[in-house]
């Protein structure tokens, strides 16, 4: 029974860190996708003669 309590307390202790890492991972992926999308739009406009 002590093992179950220790496991729960360990999970409760590390859950904020795990959630923070998960949020950071998804935010990083979203920023990367936004950067490459903006870069692609810039080059597409540049190729058509529209200079931003």
Secondary structure, DSSP 8 states (H G I E B T S, - for coil): -HHHHHHHHHHHHHHHHHHHHHHHHHHHHHHHHHHHHHHHHHHHHHHTT---
